């Protein structure tokens, strides 16, 4: 007997592959990915149907019969979005509109969307809550915020149940440390594991809210499950609520890899870098969704898996 179907766009990517793996236990999973950022190796051992396709080319037939769509396909480079804002908008805005139209025309009720903490920009009210005004400082952030607004409109116009998640700094297995857009954790852990030096911009006092991909995938998968009550549109911060400085992160990784302090060096601070970033998770926690993985434990797993 066939299982209910869930479609995951960007399902061969870092976060998407973890979501697909969790969902495959209870659902027939269809992964849609153009492999521009993901890889089929991420899906090894995951029972799924694969469709190689750019999200901007989605049609209703691609999601027909699905009980939910998890829309994770995205262009993720802030730097490139500044250089090529139209390219960024094509994927992050038009691609989301294509997902909305496909769900509308195929009668898919629930649409999960991955937004970003970047929509907040620089804000001194840390940990930041969803009620704070958005202040996008790059085309990437503006595109994510625009996509959010389209999803809220889709709720009113098309009876779609959107769930908007604003991810903070996600880390974990399958994150490509060789990518110029990879997170600081994957870069630092990879280099220190090879006894190579790492560079910190400025004095390292800048902070981030690091959240394990395992927690992110679990929350997304539960929200996509039609057997669970609809959370509401959100947006919802997906974060720990804890600030970790880049200097403390480097020290933690040095300790876990057994490397000396001499492998950490400093470069001049980057102009315009956000100094403090952490989310307030209380809105999501009030609905019973909590992150569980401690940063040190998550780093230890990442290093152990290599």
Helices and strands as residue ranges (DSSP letters): E 5-9, H 14-23, E 28-33, G 40-43, E 49-52, G 55-57, H 60-63, E 66-71, H 78-83, H 85-89, I 90-94, H 95-106, E 110-116, G 117-120, H 139-158, E 161-167, E 169-171, H 184-193, E 198-201, E 207-208, E 210-212, H 213-224, E 234-238, E 244-245, H 246-257, G 261-263, E 264-267, H 282-285, H 295-305
